[in-house]
Amino acid sequence: MGSIPKTPFKELWAYLQTMLRLIRAYYRGDYRQISMANLVIIIGAIIYVLDPWDLVPDFIPGLGFMDDATVLAFAVQKTRETLDDFTAWETTAR
């Protein structure tokens, strides 16, 4: 994640990090309180953000990460409650 600039993602950066932690916890079997639909949205958004050759390639200055931020914003909008529930679970599980 070091090569992805934080600027286009602004307030979404924390949710991006939460998505990654959620996927890791799900993979390990530690957290399963997520619908398959939300899991697919989250994984799809992460794949899209990490893929440098998506709709608008990441090497295009100014636009390359804007489509990624839009996809991420859509995923956060659709899964915000799930992400917030996961964050609450994290604080009690540690």
C-alpha positions in Angstrom: 0.0 0.0 0.0 3.0 2.3 0.1 2.7 3.2 -3.6 -0.9 4.3 -3.3 -1.1 8.1 -2.6 -3.4 9.0 0.3 -4.5 12.3 -1.2 -7.2 11.1 -3.6 -8.7 8.9 -0.8 -8.7 11.5 2.0 -11.3 10.3 4.6 -11.6 7.0 2.8 -8.1 5.9 3.8 -9.2 4.7 7.3 -12.0 2.6 5.7 -9.5 1.2 3.2 -7.4 0.1 6.1 -10.4 -1.4 7.8 -11.4 -3.3 4.7 -8.0 -4.9 4.6 -8.1 -5.8 8.3 -11.6 -7.3 7.8 -10.5 -9.4 4.9 -7.6 -10.7 6.9 -9.8 -11.5 9.9 -12.3 -13.2 7.7 -9.6 -15.3 6.0 -8.2 -16.4 9.4 -11.7 -17.3 10.5 -11.7 -14.7 13.3 -14.6 -12.7 12.0 -17.6 -14.0 10.1 -20.3 -11.5 10.9 -20.5 -10.2 7.3 -22.9 -11.0 4.5 -21.5 -12.6 1.4 -22.7 -9.6 -0.7 -20.8 -7.1 1.5 -17.7 -9.4 1.5 -17.8 -9.4 -2.3 -18.2 -5.6 -2.5 -15.2 -5.1 -0.2 -13.0 -7.6 -1.9 -13.9 -6.3 -5.3 -13.2 -2.7 -4.3 -9.8 -3.7 -2.9 -8.9 -5.6 -6.1 -10.0 -2.6 -8.2 -7.9 -0.2 -6.1 -4.8 -2.4 -6.2 -5.1 -3.1 -10.0 -2.9 -0.5 -11.8 -4.6 -1.3 -15.1 -8.3 -0.6 -14.2 -10.7 1.7 -16.1 -8.4 4.6 -15.8 -4.8 3.4 -15.4 -3.1 4.6 -12.2 -0.1 6.2 -14.1 -2.3 8.9 -15.6 -1.6 12.0 -13.5 -4.6 13.5 -11.7 -7.1 10.9 -12.9 -5.4 7.6 -12.3 -6.5 7.2 -8.7 -9.7 9.2 -9.0 -11.6 6.2 -10.3 -10.2 4.1 -7.6 -11.4 6.6 -5.0 -14.9 6.6 -6.6 -15.1 2.8 -6.4 -13.8 2.8 -2.8 -16.4 5.5 -1.9 -19.2 3.4 -3.4 -18.0 0.3 -1.5 -17.8 2.3 1.8 -21.3 3.7 1.2 -22.7 0.2 0.6 -20.8 -1.5 3.5 -20.3 1.3 6.1 -22.5 -0.4 8.7 -20.5 -3.7 8.3 -17.2 -1.8 8.5 -18.3 0.0 11.6 -19.5 -3.2 13.2 -16.2 -4.8 12.4 -14.3 -1.9 14.0 -16.5 -2.2 17.1 -15.7 -6.0 17.2 -12.0 -5.2 16.8 -12.0 -3.0 19.9 -13.7 -5.7 22.0 -11.7 -8.7 20.6 -8.3 -7.3 21.5 
